[in-house]
């Protein structure tokens, strides 16, 4: 009898130590995962497509650099001079013809005989002073003069400035200014001088948090699995059949620890990213890299908060339903199961305790939620991957590399572990109730 009592005490102490370690580590893990969530959101903001591919200023910068390079390296030599001269001659000849036709049409117009007479006199003076055919005959000489002028460095500099000014004015009048308040806030929060420095700092922090939380999650799951195995598989005979109330307390608390970790940490991360977009302009590449099209990383509580913040009645109803079926009902079911199992304060006959312990299973959507999240992950991953592939195929003259970053997060596996643990507790409760009934 004494040995059984000592064994029971040792088992309870070991179980309490496992639970304490798992609980402490879970609290740290939740904080680290929330920090990782914020860091990844900030990285996504820094890489957002609105500051890159959708930013007219960056396009102007890259196109301006290409134009500057092409103009600075432009040289007229014996190889390209004949073709350039021919094109200029065509333009000048067409210009002289258009000017002559315009003047003749203008001089032929008039509402009365006096205006028509005046126009005829003007046309006669123009024909006497200006011989269009002679001008057209001198087009080759004019073309040589234009080419010589274009070949002057001063002229190229003036052309470059005019083109760049026209490009900037066109972009400024066509596209609205990008709101950079969120970007500036991130830089100030982390005391970064520029975006690349902030990206390096946040990626290093995210890598450390990701590694640490991965190990924390593995250890938490291992500790709670060991707690259940220690108290279900190790006892023999009557000890297994009649689990001590304090052990049921510890198992119930461990299950609630898993629930807390599952609902307070991100379950799924959805990301669509353009790794590289490359196109050729005037023989020069225009390149954009690390462009985040979409990013979301939410926990169940985050989703509830977002829905509630909308203020819309239908969204608030959905938020309430999610809270009830994924948090309130599972918690009450686990607690009621413990109260019913041990008949604490005679609550086994209480209607609410009886309902949540034995009849609320079909109202608790925890297992359904796990399946729904898994299916959402598969659906999001497939949809985003197909859309990114279609985008890459659509650009024939554009090299496009994309990444589907959709992934299940640690919160999903913690919530899945909670569902499995609650099923184990339900099985213990059913076995206990079966023996009491018999």
C-alpha positions in Angstrom: 0.0 0.0 0.0 2.8 2.4 0.9 4.7 1.5 -2.3 1.5 2.3 -4.3 1.1 5.6 -2.6 4.8 6.5 -3.2 4.4 5.5 -6.8 1.4 7.7 -7.1 3.2 10.6 -5.6 6.2 10.2 -7.8 4.0 9.9 -10.9 2.1 13.1 -9.9 5.4 15.0 -9.3 6.9 14.0 -12.6 3.6 14.9 -14.3 3.6 18.3 -12.6 7.2 19.0 -13.6 6.4 18.1 -17.3 3.3 20.3 -17.2 5.2 23.2 -15.6 8.0 22.9 -18.2 5.5 22.7 -21.1 3.5 25.7 -19.8 6.5 27.9 -19.3 7.9 27.0 -22.7 4.5 27.6 -24.3 4.3 31.1 -22.8 7.7 31.9 -24.3 6.8 30.3 -27.6 3.6 32.3 -27.9 5.6 35.6 -27.3 8.3 34.5 -29.8 5.7 33.4 -32.4 3.9 36.7 -32.1 7.2 38.5 -32.5 8.0 36.4 -35.6 4.5 37.2 -37.0 5.2 41.0 -36.6 8.7 40.7 -38.1 7.4 38.8 -41.1 4.6 41.3 -41.6 7.2 44.1 -41.5 9.4 42.3 -44.0 6.4 41.8 -46.3 5.7 45.6 -46.0 9.3 46.4 -46.9 9.2 44.1 -49.9 5.7 45.2 -50.9 5.0 45.5 -54.6 3.6 49.0 -54.1 7.1 50.3 -53.3 8.7 48.4 -56.2 7.0 47.1 -59.3 4.0 49.4 -58.8 6.1 52.4 -57.9 6.4 54.8 -60.9 9.4 56.5 -59.3 11.5 53.3 -59.5 10.4 52.8 -63.2 11.5 56.4 -63.9 14.8 55.8 -62.2 15.6 52.6 -64.1 14.4 53.9 -67.5 16.2 57.2 -66.9 19.4 55.3 -66.2 19.0 53.3 -69.5 18.2 56.5 -71.5 21.2 58.2 -70.0 23.5 55.3 -70.8 22.2 55.0 -74.4 22.5 58.8 -75.0 26.0 59.0 -73.5 27.3 56.0 -75.5 25.6 57.2 -78.7 28.1 57.8 -81.4 27.6 58.5 -85.2 30.2 56.7 -87.3 30.6 55.6 -90.8 28.6 52.4 -90.2 25.4 54.0 -88.9 25.7 57.5 -90.6 24.1 56.5 -93.9 21.0 54.9 -92.4 20.6 57.8 -89.9 21.0 60.3 -92.7 18.4 58.6 -94.8 15.9 58.7 -91.9 16.5 62.4 -91.3 16.2 63.2 -95.0 12.8 61.5 -95.0 11.6 63.5 -92.0 12.9 66.8 -93.4 11.4 66.2 -96.9 8.1 65.3 -95.4 8.3 68.4 -93.2 8.8 70.7 -96.2 5.9 69.1 -98.1 3.6 69.5 -95.1 4.6 73.1 -94.6 4.0 73.9 -98.3 0.6 72.2 -98.2 -0.4 73.9 -95.0 0.5 77.4 -96.3 -1.4 76.8 -99.6 -4.5 75.7 -97.7 -4.4 78.7 -95.4 -4.0 81.2 -98.2 -6.8 79.6 -100.2 -9.3 80.2 -97.4 -11.6 83.2 -97.2 -15.1 84.2 -96.5 -15.2 87.0 -99.2 -13.4 88.1 -102.3 -11.2 90.5 -100.3 -9.8 87.8 -98.0 -9.3 85.4 -101.0 -7.4 88.2 -102.9 -5.2 88.8 -99.9 -4.5 85.1 -99.6 -3.6 84.9 -103.3 -1.2 87.8 -102.9 0.4 86.1 -99.9 0.8 82.9 -101.8 2.4 84.8 -104.7 4.9 86.4 -102.4 5.7 83.1 -100.7 6.3 81.4 -104.1 8.6 84.2 -105.1 10.6 84.2 -101.8 10.5 80.5 -101.0 11.2 77.8 -103.4 10.0 74.5 -101.8 11.6 72.4 -104.5 14.9 74.1 -103.9 14.6 73.4 -100.2 13.8 69.8 -100.8 16.8 69.6 -103.0 19.0 70.7 -100.2 17.6 68.2 -97.8 20.9 66.0 -97.9 22.9 69.0 -96.8 20.5 69.8 -94.0 20.6 66.2 -92.9 24.4 66.3 -92.6 24.1 69.5 -90.6 21.6 67.8 -88.2 23.9 64.8 -87.8 26.9 67.0 -87.0 24.8 68.8 -84.4 23.6 65.6 -82.8 27.2 64.4 -82.6 28.1 67.3 -80.3 28.4 66.4 -76.6 26.5 69.6 -75.6 23.6 68.7 -77.8 23.4 65.1 -76.5 23.4 66.6 -72.9 20.5 68.9 -73.8 18.6 66.0 -75.4 19.2 63.8 -72.3 17.9 66.5 -69.9 14.8 67.1 -72.1 13.9 63.4 -72.3 14.4 62.8 -68.6 12.4 65.9 -67.7 9.6 64.7 -70.0 9.7 61.3 -68.5 9.5 62.6 -64.9 6.7 65.0 -65.8 4.7 62.2 -67.5 5.1 59.9 -64.5 4.2 62.7 -62.0 1.0 63.7 -64.0 -0.1 60.0 -64.5 0.6 58.3 -61.2 -0.2 59.3 -57.7 2.4 59.5 -55.0 3.0 56.3 -53.0 2.0 56.5 -49.3 5.2 55.6 -47.5 4.0 56.2 -43.9 4.1 52.5 -43.0 7.5 52.1 -44.6 8.9 55.1 -42.7 7.4 53.9 -39.4 9.2 50.5 -39.8 12.5 52.2 -40.5 12.1 54.5 -37.5 11.0 51.7 -35.2 14.2 49.7 -36.0 16.5 52.7 -36.3 17.4 51.8 -39.9 19.0 54.2 -42.3 17.5 52.6 -45.4 15.4 49.7 -46.6 18.2 47.2 -47.4 19.7 47.6 -43.9 16.3 47.1 -42.3 15.7 44.1 -44.4 19.0 42.5 -43.4 18.3 43.2 -39.7 14.7 41.9 -39.8 15.6 38.7 -41.8 18.3 37.9 -39.2 15.8 38.4 -36.4 13.2 36.4 -38.2 15.6 33.5 -38.8 16.5 33.4 -35.1 12.9 33.5 -34.0 11.9 30.8 -36.6 14.6 28.4 -35.4 13.9 29.0 -31.7 10.1 28.6 -32.0 10.5 25.4 -34.1 12.6 23.8 -31.3 10.2 25.2 -28.7 7.2 23.7 -30.4 8.9 20.3 -30.7 9.8 20.3 -27.0 6.3 21.4 -25.9 4.7 18.7 -28.0 7.2 16.1 -26.7 6.7 17.1 -23.1 2.9 16.9 -23.3 3.0 13.7 -25.2 5.3 12.3 -22.5 2.9 13.5 -19.9 0.0 11.6 -21.5 2.1 8.5 -22.1 3.4 8.5 -18.6 -0.1 8.5 -17.1 -1.9 6.3 -19.6 0.6 3.6 -20.6 2.8 3.3 -17.5 0.2 2.5 -14.8 -1.0 -1.1 -14.5 -4.1 -2.7 -13.3 -6.3 -0.7 -10.9 -4.1 2.4 -11.3 -4.9 2.5 -15.0 -8.6 1.8 -14.5 -8.9 4.4 -11.7 -6.8 7.4 -12.7 -6.2 9.7 -9.8 -8.0 13.1 -9.9 -4.8 15.0 -9.7 -3.6 13.3 -12.8 -6.8 14.2 -14.6 -6.2 17.8 -13.5 -2.7 17.8 -15.0 -3.9 16.2 -18.3 -6.7 18.7 -18.5 -4.4 21.6 -17.9 -2.0 20.2 -20.5 -4.8 20.0 -23.0 -5.7 23.7 -22.3 -2.1 24.7 -22.8 -2.2 23.2 -26.3 -5.4 25.1 -27.0 -3.9 28.4 -25.8 -0.9 27.9 -28.0 -3.1 26.9 -31.0 -5.5 29.9 -30.9 -2.9 32.6 -30.0 -0.3 31.8 -32.6 -0.5 31.9 -36.5 -2.0 28.8 -38.0 -1.4 29.5 -41.7 0.8 31.8 -43.7 -0.3 32.9 -47.2 2.3 34.6 -49.4 2.6 35.3 -53.1 6.0 36.7 -54.1 7.7 37.7 -57.4 11.3 36.6 -56.9 12.5 38.4 -60.0 10.9 40.2 -62.9 13.2 41.0 -65.8 12.5 42.7 -69.2 14.6 44.3 -71.9 14.3 47.9 -72.8 16.5 49.4 -75.5 18.8 46.4 -75.1 19.2 47.0 -71.3 17.5 44.9 -68.5 14.8 46.4 -66.2 14.9 44.2 -63.1 12.7 44.1 -60.0 13.4 41.5 -57.2 11.6 40.3 -54.0 8.2 41.8 -54.7 5.6 40.7 -52.3 2.1 40.6 -53.9 0.2 39.4 -50.9 1.1 38.3 -47.3 -1.1 37.3 -44.4 -0.2 35.4 -41.2 -3.1 35.1 -38.8 -4.1 33.2 -35.7 -7.7 32.4 -34.8 -7.8 35.4 -32.4 -6.3 37.6 -35.1 -9.1 36.6 -37.4 -11.7 37.3 -34.7 -10.2 40.7 -34.1 -10.1 41.6 -37.8 -13.8 40.6 -38.2 -14.8 42.5 -35.1 -13.0 45.6 -36.2 -14.9 45.9 -39.4 -18.0 46.9 -37.4 -20.3 45.1 -39.9 -23.1 43.1 -38.2 -22.5 40.0 -40.4 -18.8 40.0 -39.7 -19.4 40.4 -35.9 -21.7 37.4 -36.0 -19.0 35.3 -37.8 -16.5 36.5 -35.2 -18.8 35.4 -32.3 -19.4 32.0 -33.9 -15.7 31.4 -34.5 -15.0 32.3 -30.8 -17.7 30.0 -29.6 -17.0 27.0 -31.6 -13.1 27.1 -31.7 -12.4 28.5 -28.2 -15.3 28.6 -25.8 -16.9 25.3 -26.5 -13.7 23.3 -26.6 -12.5 24.9 -23.3 -15.8 24.3 -21.5 -15.9 20.7 -22.8 -12.4 19.9 -21.4 -13.1 21.5 -18.1 -16.6 20.0 -17.8 -15.0 16.6 -18.6 -12.7 16.9 -15.7 -15.5 18.0 -13.4 -17.7 15.1 -14.5 -14.8 12.6 -14.3 -14.0 13.5 -10.7 -17.5 14.5 -9.7 -16.0 17.6 -8.1 -18.5 19.1 -5.6 -21.1 16.7 -6.8 -21.3 18.5 -10.2 -21.8 15.3 -12.1 -25.5 15.8 -11.8 -25.3 19.4 -13.0 -27.1 19.9 -16.3 -24.5 22.2 -17.9 -21.6 20.0 -16.7 -23.4 16.9 -18.1 -24.1 18.7 -21.4 -20.5 20.0 -22.0 -18.9 16.8 -20.8 -21.0 14.3 -22.8 -23.3 16.1 -25.2 -21.3 19.1 -26.6 -19.1 17.1 -28.9 -21.2 17.8 -31.9 -21.3 21.5 -31.0 -17.5 21.8 -30.7 -16.0 22.5 -34.1 -12.4 22.0 -33.1 -11.8 19.0 -35.2 -13.8 20.5 -38.1 -11.7 23.6 -37.8 -8.5 21.7 -38.2 -9.7 20.0 -41.3 -11.0 23.4 -42.7 -7.6 25.0 -42.1 -5.9 22.1 -43.8 -8.2 22.3 -46.8 -7.8 26.1 -46.9 -4.0 25.6 -46.9 -4.3 23.1 -49.8 -6.7 25.4 -51.6 -4.7 28.6 -51.1 -1.5 26.9 -52.1 -3.0 25.5 -55.3 -4.8 28.7 -56.2 -1.8 30.9 -55.7 0.6 28.5 -57.4 -1.7 28.3 -60.5 -2.1 32.1 -60.7 1.6 32.7 -60.4 2.3 30.1 -63.1 -0.3 31.8 -65.3 1.3 35.2 -64.7 4.7 33.8 -65.6 3.3 32.3 -68.9 1.5 35.5 -69.8 4.7 37.6 -70.2 6.4 36.3 -73.4 9.1 39.0 -73.4 9.3 39.1 -69.6 11.4 36.7 -67.4 9.3 36.1 -64.3 10.2 33.9 -61.3 7.6 33.6 -58.6 7.2 31.9 -55.2 4.2 30.5 -53.4 5.0 30.9 -49.8 1.8 29.4 -48.4 2.6 27.2 -45.4 1.0 25.7 -42.3 2.4 27.3 -39.1 3.2 26.0 -35.7 -0.2 27.1 -34.3 -1.9 24.6 -36.6 0.1 21.7 -35.2 -0.5 22.9 -31.6 -4.3 23.1 -32.3 -4.1 19.6 -33.9 -2.4 18.3 -30.8 -5.1 19.9 -28.7 -7.8 18.0 -30.7 -6.0 14.7 -30.3 -5.4 15.4 -26.6 -9.1 16.2 -26.1 -10.1 13.0 -27.9 -7.9 11.1 -25.4 -9.5 12.8 -22.5 -12.9 12.0 -24.0 -12.0 8.4 -24.2 -10.9 8.3 -20.6 -14.1 10.0 -19.6 -16.2 7.5 -21.5 -14.4 4.6 -20.0 -14.9 6.1 -16.5 -18.5 6.7 -17.1 -19.0 3.2 -18.5 -17.6 1.6 -15.4 -19.6 3.9 -13.1 -22.8 3.1 -15.0 -22.2 -0.6 -14.9 
